[in-house]
C-alpha cells in the first residue's frame, strides 16, 4: 500500500504560484494528481510537477481576471500579503477572512 502524501496547505488558505503571477484560496485538495494526461502534458516540461503529491483546487486571480486553477503543491507558496481574494465565488464557500486564511462557510442542514 502506498503512502498518501499529507497536504501542506489547508482549505481556506491563500497561496500564490511559485512561477506565475497569480494567487488564490484553496477550496479542495486531491492527495495526488487527479486530472487528465493532456492537462499534465500541457505544462512546460521544465516546471511540470510530479504526480505523486497533493494538487490544490484554487479560486484564483491574476491582474486581469478570476478563474479556477489546479496546482501542484511544489508550485505553491503561502501568500503573505494578508489581502483577501477577489474571486466572486469566495463568499459561496467561505465566511470570515483572518490572518491570510478564510473560514469555511458553515451550512446548517434542515
HUNORWO-V33294 format. One record per run of one state. SS is the DSSP state (h for helix, s for strand, l for the rest). FROM is the first residue (numbers start at 1). TO is the last residue. If there is no record, write none. Layout:
SS | FROM | TO
SS | FROM | TO
//
This chain:
l | 1 | 12
s | 13 | 17
l | 18 | 22
s | 23 | 30
l | 31 | 36
h | 37 | 41
l | 42 | 44
h | 45 | 47
l | 48 | 54
s | 55 | 61
l | 62 | 65
s | 66 | 72
h | 73 | 75
s | 76 | 78
l | 79 | 89
h | 90 | 93
s | 94 | 98
l | 99 | 100
s | 101 | 104
l | 105 | 110
//
